[in-house]
Amino acid sequence: MKSFRFIVLLTLLSLLVTGAIWFTDIPLGIPGEWVWDRIGPPLDWGLTLIMAGVCGAIYFTYVWTGEARIAKCRGLETGLWLCGMVLLGFGWLWVAQDAAPADRRFSKTAWVLYYPGASGYFTMARDHEQDFDEFLSGYETLMAEGDVLHVGTHPPGLFIAYHWLIETCRSSPNLTAWLRFTEPASFSDAMDLIAQKYASTPQAMRPEHRAAIWLAALLTQFTAAATVIPLFLLILRDFTKQTAWLAVSLWPTVPALALFLPKSDALYPLLGVLIWYFWLTGWEQRSAWRSLLAGGILLIGLSCSLAIIPVWVGLGIITLWRGWLCNPEQRVPGAMAKLWFSKTWAAIGFLLPGVALWWVTGINLLTVWIWNYRNHAGFYAEYPRTYWKWLAVNPLEFCIAAGIPLACCAILGGLRMLRPGYRARLAGLVWTCLCVGGLLWISGKNMGELARLWILLMPWLVWLAAGSLAIDSEPSSLPKRSRWAAVFVLQLAVGIAMLMRVHGFQMP
């Protein structure tokens, strides 16, 4: 009965929020500061809903079938089931993006990645194709110029990645031809318009440029979908295979993922989950190679964006909880000795690539990060925000972006994890989420665009949601299939509804 009441409440809340987005003029943000644009629904909305329904039904059936099998699987078969979920998640993200009006489907990929207004990484890599080594050696000077948008607030990782993509496509005509063949019509039409516009300029589109943009979009979308694998392994450490399986199936249904692809923000959840998984398993198992990987992946993440810092802070909190603060019988044995061991190897994994980058390119990442932080602080001086207004809006925006069904399921799971008698080690996840989320919330670092900027924290909601899907606190308990089914279907529905009426980018 409790589960039935929860499902009814979840349905009503989802209808209320979706109705407000579709049928009212309530601003999606703070007018005059930042507001997400509403768009008209697609003219072919009937076909869109049919396609989404078919894809959603296939995904649902796969997850339901897999749940009955996953407990009996060994390593290889489990991996194959997870790979299937990655592919279906990729397919759902494709269909969800295609739910937008015809002029805002994969055409957004062309506009967002080509023009510097939305990112600028491709533009900078293209403009410095011939002198990229000099560009890198002068990177600290570029940061000191004080740009408060994408270039000045990011380390060099994404610029290096786009340079590599362009060079890879240039050196592989077969790859370039295959990428051209796989372009959807909306992307192809948009790129044709861009190519015609700049045909007689120094920015003329070459085949490798076009291919690199589409390859970046595909890799970003695949990375977003692939987050389910390490997230499954992370949740599996606290719950049954069935519960972990059903929980991670919710990840590709997060509306913000499809809404903000192909932005680099969709890359960070995978990096964040990998850092957590390798650190926690490396620390608890006293594994050198896992700790080494945790440090190396942390450096990769910080080489792309300072947004990874909250992941690192959260990792410190949950480590403290599981090593020293939770019930003595559930603490990690020999936590301090293992901590020094893991910290040493993680530091090696972090420092060695950083020193190598400095040796090869002359980039001092520490100096770059300081400039990035200063430039980000300058953003609000140039684009003022009203602190108290965003203090009220941000939590609601975060829940809507993650999906009201998932957010409510996560809240319920978190409350269960805090109950006396529940596995005490899991309460650390709740306190970690509250501390990191609370610090970000009151710091005022993200006032506007939080739905995009906080995507990297949304896998934590999936982990919390696992607590509401498990029947009780016992590790052997089976999941609540009816609750999962309701949350899953509602997530698909609110995601498609949002993609049909909200757009995450300003289009040229």
C-alpha positions in Angstrom: 0.0 0.0 0.0 2.8 2.4 0.8 4.4 1.7 -2.6 1.0 2.4 -4.3 0.6 5.7 -2.5 4.2 6.6 -3.5 3.5 5.8 -7.1 0.3 7.9 -7.1 2.1 10.9 -5.5 5.0 10.5 -8.0 2.5 10.5 -10.9 0.7 13.6 -9.7 4.0 15.5 -9.1 5.2 14.6 -12.6 2.0 15.7 -14.2 2.1 19.0 -12.2 5.6 19.9 -13.2 5.1 18.8 -16.8 1.9 20.7 -17.0 3.6 23.8 -15.7 6.3 23.5 -18.4 3.9 22.9 -21.2 0.8 25.0 -20.4 2.0 28.0 -18.4 4.4 30.9 -18.8 6.2 30.4 -15.5 9.8 31.4 -16.2 12.3 28.6 -16.2 14.8 30.6 -14.3 15.1 34.2 -13.1 13.9 36.8 -15.8 16.6 39.3 -16.7 19.4 37.0 -15.4 19.0 33.5 -16.9 16.0 31.7 -18.3 15.8 28.4 -20.2 13.9 28.9 -23.4 10.5 27.3 -24.2 10.0 26.1 -27.7 6.9 25.0 -29.6 6.3 21.3 -29.8 7.4 19.5 -33.0 4.9 19.4 -35.8 5.3 15.7 -36.1 4.7 15.2 -32.4 2.6 12.1 -33.0 5.4 10.3 -34.8 7.8 11.5 -32.2 5.7 9.9 -29.4 5.4 6.7 -31.3 9.2 6.4 -31.8 9.8 7.3 -28.1 7.2 4.7 -27.0 8.7 2.0 -29.1 12.3 2.7 -28.0 11.1 3.1 -24.4 9.3 -0.2 -24.5 12.3 -2.0 -25.9 14.5 -0.6 -23.2 12.0 -1.4 -20.5 11.6 -5.0 -21.7 15.4 -5.4 -21.8 15.8 -4.2 -18.2 12.9 -6.3 -16.9 14.3 -9.4 -18.6 17.8 -8.7 -17.4 16.7 -8.3 -13.8 15.4 -11.9 -13.8 18.7 -13.1 -15.1 21.4 -10.8 -13.7 21.6 -12.5 -10.2 22.7 -15.8 -11.9 25.3 -14.2 -14.2 29.0 -14.5 -13.8 31.5 -11.8 -14.8 31.4 -12.1 -18.6 27.7 -12.5 -18.9 27.1 -9.6 -16.5 29.4 -7.5 -18.6 27.5 -8.4 -21.8 24.2 -7.4 -20.2 25.6 -4.1 -19.1 27.0 -3.5 -22.6 23.5 -4.0 -23.9 22.2 -1.5 -21.5 24.8 1.0 -22.7 23.7 0.5 -26.3 20.0 0.9 -25.4 20.7 3.9 -23.3 22.6 5.4 -26.2 19.6 4.7 -28.4 17.2 6.3 -25.9 19.4 9.4 -25.8 19.3 9.5 -29.6 15.5 9.3 -29.7 15.1 11.8 -26.9 17.2 14.4 -28.7 15.1 13.7 -31.8 11.9 14.6 -29.9 12.7 18.3 -30.3 11.2 20.4 -33.1 12.8 19.6 -36.5 15.1 22.6 -36.5 16.5 21.8 -33.0 17.3 18.1 -33.1 20.8 17.1 -34.1 21.2 20.5 -35.7 22.0 21.7 -32.2 25.1 19.5 -32.3 26.4 21.5 -35.3 25.7 24.9 -33.8 26.9 24.1 -30.2 30.2 22.5 -31.2 31.1 24.6 -34.2 30.4 28.1 -32.9 32.5 29.5 -30.0 29.5 31.0 -28.2 28.4 27.7 -26.8 31.8 26.0 -26.2 34.7 27.2 -28.3 36.9 24.1 -27.9 36.6 23.1 -31.6 37.1 26.6 -32.8 40.3 27.1 -30.8 41.7 23.7 -31.9 40.9 24.4 -35.6 42.3 27.9 -35.5 45.6 26.6 -34.0 45.9 23.4 -36.1 49.3 24.5 -37.5 50.8 26.0 -34.3 49.1 23.9 -31.6 52.4 23.4 -29.7 52.8 27.1 -29.4 49.2 27.5 -28.4 49.8 25.1 -25.5 53.1 26.7 -24.5 51.2 30.0 -24.3 48.2 28.6 -22.5 48.9 30.3 -19.1 49.2 33.7 -20.9 45.9 33.1 -22.6 44.2 32.4 -19.2 45.7 35.5 -17.8 43.8 37.5 -20.4 40.7 37.1 -18.1 38.1 35.6 -20.4 35.1 34.7 -18.1 33.4 32.3 -20.5 34.4 28.9 -21.9 38.0 29.5 -22.8 39.2 31.4 -19.7 37.5 29.1 -17.2 38.7 25.7 -18.6 42.0 23.9 -18.4 43.5 22.6 -21.7 42.1 19.1 -21.7 39.2 19.7 -24.1 41.3 21.8 -26.5 43.8 18.9 -26.7 40.9 16.4 -27.2 39.5 18.4 -30.1 42.9 18.8 -31.7 43.4 15.0 -31.4 39.9 14.4 -33.0 40.7 16.7 -36.0 44.1 15.0 -36.5 42.6 11.6 -36.2 39.9 12.3 -38.9 42.5 14.0 -41.1 44.8 10.9 -41.0 41.9 8.4 -41.5 39.8 9.0 -44.7 37.9 5.8 -44.1 36.8 7.0 -40.6 35.9 10.4 -42.0 33.8 8.8 -44.7 32.0 6.5 -42.2 31.2 9.4 -39.9 29.7 11.3 -42.9 27.6 8.3 -43.7 26.2 8.1 -40.1 25.2 11.7 -39.9 21.5 12.2 -39.2 19.6 14.5 -41.6 19.2 17.4 -39.1 22.9 17.4 -38.4 23.9 17.1 -42.0 21.6 20.0 -43.1 23.0 22.3 -40.3 26.6 21.5 -41.2 25.8 22.1 -44.9 24.5 25.6 -44.0 27.6 26.4 -42.0 29.9 25.1 -44.7 28.2 27.3 -47.3 28.3 30.4 -45.1 32.1 30.1 -44.5 33.1 28.5 -47.9 35.1 31.5 -49.0 36.7 32.4 -45.7 39.8 31.2 -43.8 37.3 29.2 -41.6 36.1 27.1 -44.5 34.8 23.7 -43.5 37.1 20.8 -44.4 36.0 17.2 -44.3 38.1 16.4 -41.2 36.5 19.4 -39.3 33.0 18.1 -40.0 33.9 14.6 -39.1 35.6 15.7 -35.9 32.5 17.5 -34.7 30.3 14.5 -35.3 32.8 12.2 -33.7 32.9 14.4 -30.6 29.2 14.3 -30.4 29.1 10.5 -30.7 31.8 10.0 -28.2 30.2 12.3 -25.7 26.8 10.5 -26.0 28.4 7.1 -25.7 30.4 8.3 -22.6 27.1 9.5 -21.1 25.5 6.1 -21.7 28.5 4.1 -20.6 28.3 5.7 -17.1 25.9 2.8 -16.2 28.8 0.3 -16.0 31.0 1.8 -13.2 27.8 3.1 -11.5 26.5 -0.5 -11.4 29.8 -1.7 -9.9 29.6 1.1 -7.3 26.0 0.4 -6.3 26.7 -3.4 -6.3 29.0 -2.9 -3.3 26.0 -2.1 -1.2 23.0 -3.8 -2.8 22.1 -6.9 -4.7 22.7 -7.3 -8.4 19.0 -7.0 -9.1 18.7 -3.7 -7.2 21.9 -2.3 -8.8 20.7 -3.3 -12.3 17.3 -1.7 -11.9 18.8 1.5 -10.4 21.4 2.1 -13.1 18.8 1.6 -15.8 17.4 5.0 -14.7 20.6 6.9 -15.5 20.0 7.3 -19.3 16.5 8.5 -18.6 17.8 11.7 -16.8 16.3 14.5 -18.9 19.3 16.8 -18.5 21.5 14.3 -20.3 19.6 14.4 -23.6 18.8 18.1 -23.2 22.5 19.2 -22.9 24.2 16.7 -25.2 26.7 17.2 -26.9 28.1 19.6 -24.3 31.2 18.4 -22.5 29.2 18.4 -19.2 27.8 15.0 -20.2 31.4 13.6 -20.1 31.9 14.4 -16.4 29.5 11.9 -14.8 31.6 9.0 -16.1 34.8 10.5 -14.9 33.3 11.2 -11.5 31.9 7.7 -11.0 35.2 6.1 -12.1 37.1 8.3 -9.6 34.8 7.2 -6.8 34.9 3.5 -7.8 38.6 3.2 -8.2 39.3 5.2 -5.0 36.9 3.4 -2.8 37.8 -0.1 -4.0 41.5 0.8 -4.0 41.4 2.1 -0.5 39.3 -0.7 1.0 41.1 -3.5 -0.9 44.6 -1.9 -0.5 45.0 -2.0 -4.3 47.8 0.0 -5.8 46.6 -0.1 -9.4 43.1 1.0 -8.5 44.4 3.9 -6.4 46.8 4.8 -9.2 43.9 4.9 -11.7 41.8 7.0 -9.3 44.6 9.7 -9.2 45.1 9.5 -13.0 41.4 9.9 -13.8 41.1 12.8 -11.3 43.9 14.6 -13.2 42.1 13.9 -16.5 38.9 15.4 -15.1 40.6 18.5 -13.6 42.4 18.9 -16.9 39.0 19.4 -18.5 37.1 21.3 -15.9 37.2 22.4 -12.3 33.7 21.1 -12.0 35.3 17.8 -10.9 36.3 19.4 -7.6 32.9 18.6 -5.9 33.4 14.9 -6.8 36.8 15.0 -5.0 35.4 16.8 -2.0 32.5 14.2 -1.8 35.0 11.4 -1.9 36.8 12.8 1.1 33.6 12.9 3.1 32.4 9.4 2.3 36.0 8.1 3.0 35.9 9.8 6.4 32.5 8.3 7.1 33.3 4.7 6.1 36.7 4.7 7.8 36.0 6.4 11.1 32.5 7.7 11.7 30.0 4.9 10.9 29.4 2.0 13.3 32.7 0.3 14.3 31.6 -3.1 12.9 31.0 -1.6 9.5 34.1 0.5 9.2 36.9 -0.3 6.8 39.5 -2.4 8.7 42.9 -0.8 9.1 41.5 2.4 7.5 44.4 4.7 8.3 47.2 2.4 7.1 45.2 1.7 3.9 44.5 5.4 3.5 48.2 6.3 3.5 48.9 3.5 1.0 46.1 4.5 -1.3 46.9 8.2 -1.1 50.5 7.5 -2.1 49.6 5.6 -5.2 46.8 8.1 -6.1 49.3 10.9 -5.7 51.6 9.1 -8.1 48.8 8.6 -10.6 47.9 12.3 -10.3 51.4 13.9 -10.3 53.3 11.9 -12.9 50.9 12.7 -15.8 50.8 16.4 -14.6 54.6 16.6 -14.6 54.7 14.9 -18.0 52.3 17.4 -19.4 54.4 20.3 -18.0 57.6 18.7 -19.4 56.1 18.2 -22.9 54.0 21.4 -23.3 55.2 23.8 -20.7 51.8 24.0 -19.1 51.8 24.4 -15.3 48.3 23.1 -14.4 48.3 24.6 -11.0 48.8 28.1 -12.4 46.1 27.4 -15.0 43.7 26.3 -12.3 44.3 29.4 -10.3 43.5 31.5 -13.4 40.4 29.4 -14.2 39.1 30.0 -10.7 39.7 33.8 -10.9 38.1 34.0 -14.3 35.1 32.1 -13.1 34.7 34.5 -10.2 34.8 37.3 -12.7 31.8 35.9 -14.6 29.3 37.2 -12.0 31.0 40.6 -12.0 30.2 40.8 -15.7 26.9 39.0 -15.6 25.4 39.8 -12.2 23.0 37.4 -10.4 20.7 37.9 -7.4 22.0 35.4 -4.8 18.8 34.9 -2.8 16.6 34.3 -5.9 18.9 31.5 -7.1 19.0 30.1 -3.6 15.3 29.4 -4.0 15.4 28.3 -7.7 18.4 26.0 -7.7 17.0 23.0 -5.8 13.8 22.9 -7.9 15.8 23.3 -11.1 18.1 20.4 -10.1 15.2 18.1 -9.4 13.4 18.9 -12.6 16.6 18.4 -14.6 17.3 15.1 -13.0 13.6 14.1 -13.4 11.0 14.5 -10.7 10.5 10.7 -10.4 14.2 10.0 -9.9 14.6 12.9 -7.5 11.7 11.7 -5.3 13.0 8.1 -5.4 16.4 9.4 -4.3 14.9 11.4 -1.5 13.0 8.3 -0.3 16.1 6.2 -0.6 18.1 8.7 1.3 15.6 8.8 4.2 15.7 5.0 4.4 19.5 5.0 4.5 19.3 7.3 7.6 17.0 5.1 9.6 18.4 3.5 12.7 19.2 -0.1 12.0 19.8 0.4 8.3 23.3 -0.4 7.1 25.2 2.5 8.7 27.9 2.7 5.9 25.2 3.8 3.5 24.3 6.9 5.6 27.6 8.3 4.6 26.4 8.6 1.0 23.4 10.7 2.2 25.7 13.0 4.3 28.1 13.3 1.4 25.3 14.4 -0.9 23.9 16.8 1.6 27.3 18.4 2.4 28.5 18.7 -1.2 25.1 19.8 -2.5 24.6 22.2 0.4 28.1 23.8 0.0 27.5 24.3 -3.7 24.0 25.7 -3.0 25.0 28.3 -0.5 28.3 29.2 -2.1 26.5 30.8 -5.0 29.1 29.4 -7.5 26.3 28.3 -9.8 23.6 30.9 -10.3 22.0 30.0 -13.6 22.4 26.9 -15.9 22.5 24.7 -12.8 20.6 22.0 -14.7 23.6 21.6 -17.0 26.4 22.4 -14.5 25.3 19.8 -11.9 24.9 16.8 -14.3 28.0 15.3 -12.8 26.3 15.0 -9.4 23.2 13.2 -10.8 24.6 9.7 -10.6 24.5 10.1 -6.8 20.7 10.3 -7.1 20.7 7.0 -8.9 22.7 5.5 -6.0 20.4 7.0 -3.5 17.4 5.7 -5.4 18.7 2.2 -5.0 17.9 2.5 -1.3 14.2 3.0 -2.2 14.2 0.1 -4.6 15.5 -2.5 -2.1 12.8 -4.1 -0.1 14.7 -3.9 3.2 18.2 -3.3 4.6 19.4 -6.9 4.1 22.0 -7.3 1.3 20.1 -10.3 -0.1 16.8 -8.5 -0.4 15.1 -8.3 -3.8 14.1 -5.0 -5.4 10.7 -3.5 -5.6 9.9 -4.1 -9.3 6.6 -2.2 -9.3 8.2 0.9 -7.9 11.1 0.7 -10.4 8.6 0.2 -13.3 6.7 3.3 -12.3 9.7 5.5 -11.8 11.3 4.2 -15.1 8.1 4.9 -17.2 7.6 8.3 -15.6 11.2 9.3 -16.2 10.8 8.4 -19.9 7.6 10.4 -20.1 8.8 13.5 -18.3 12.1 13.4 -20.3 10.3 13.4 -23.7 7.9 16.0 -22.6 10.8 18.3 -21.5 12.7 17.7 -24.7 9.7 18.7 -26.8 9.2 22.0 -25.0 12.5 23.2 -23.5 15.8 23.9 -25.2 19.2 24.1 -23.5 21.0 26.3 -26.0 20.7 29.6 -27.8 20.5 28.9 -31.5 22.0 31.2 -34.1 
